[in-house]
Amino acid sequence: MQTDRDPVETATKRLSTYAPMVVLNFDQPAFPVSYVASAIGASLDTVRSWIKRDGIKSFGEKEEEVFLRRVGSYYYLSPRKALHIAATFALVGFGMPSRKASLAAAHWTEAGTTDRLPADVFKKSGATFLVAYHPNSEPPAEVVHQSNLAVACSKAPAVVVNLNTLTAELFNKLGMTP
């Protein structure tokens, strides 16, 4: 048995036949938690603990609502939840507590606008950013187009994540087309 294989590369090969299904149903669990953790550079234990203690949760999500599926001993995440975890991990990397980072990430993955679907970027030219404010600010986060970034950052101290880059890198590592 070879142990030097990249788990993300292995997952990409295994899941390549399922990519069309994943693109059509953004909420269909399709990616093992271990592959998502590896793709974003987080430890599997970290991602598991976020899930176990409800650190990765949607707005108004009840405990019985499932965002992952168990098959044998593996848990699978939907593309939307994979993006949620990736955005949470990026914010935690800037020192934000995981629960606050998860709530901020939900502003992107769960809420859309007339110009943008949930967990998507703006279609107009330019980048899309997640602006997460100080944990006690209202709103705790917002998704803005680059043309509004300076205004958003002037409201309060904030952490900024480029969602175009985050999405492209994660989907590339998971073998999907954004």
Secondary structure, 3 states (H helix, E strand, C coil): CCCCCCHHHHHHHHHHHHHHHHHHCCCCCCEEHHHHHHHHCCCHHHHHHHHHCCCCCCCCCCCCCCCEEEECCEEEECHHHHHHHHHHHHHHCCCCCHHHHHHHHHHHHCCCCCCCCCCCCCCCCCCEEEEEECCCCCCCEEEEEHHHHHHHHCCCCEEEEEHHHHHHHHHHHHCCCC
